[in-house]
Amino acid sequence: QVQLVESGGGLVQAGGSLTLSCAASGSGSAANVMRWYRQAPGKQREFVASITRGGGTMTYADSVRGRFTISRDMAKNTVTLQMSSLKVEDTGAYYCNVETLWGSHYWGQGTQVTVSS
């Protein structure tokens, strides 16, 4: 089992920056790929960014590439999403997802990001 706790959400003006963090506990050291997803009101959850074990490969959604940066700390079992040049359309609940070495998926409870115009 892996428990995930996100933090760092909040209210920010358009053009501003925010950093989200996700801490994995339990079997967090077995985290393989770590991902961020988001869900805006009335919309489906969508992929934002991912990072492989060891941090070798980062992947981004087209909508955030160049503005968001994903990173992870293997020693602390954490993944961070640095968000800059935020837009109103970045508003939503952001969820951390972990895929373990044995293929199981775990989700955090989400943290709200609201970007005002």
HUZIJO-V727384 format. One line per field, one symbol per residue. psi: psi as a letter, one per 20 degrees, with the letter a starting at -180 (. if undefined). A space follows every 10 residues. Layout:
psi = ???
This chain:
psi = qpppoqrira pqqpiaqqpq qpppadkhij peppqprqoq pjrqpqpgqq prpijhppqq qhiipihqpq rqohhilqpq opprlqqhii prpppppppr hjjqpqqriq ppppoq.
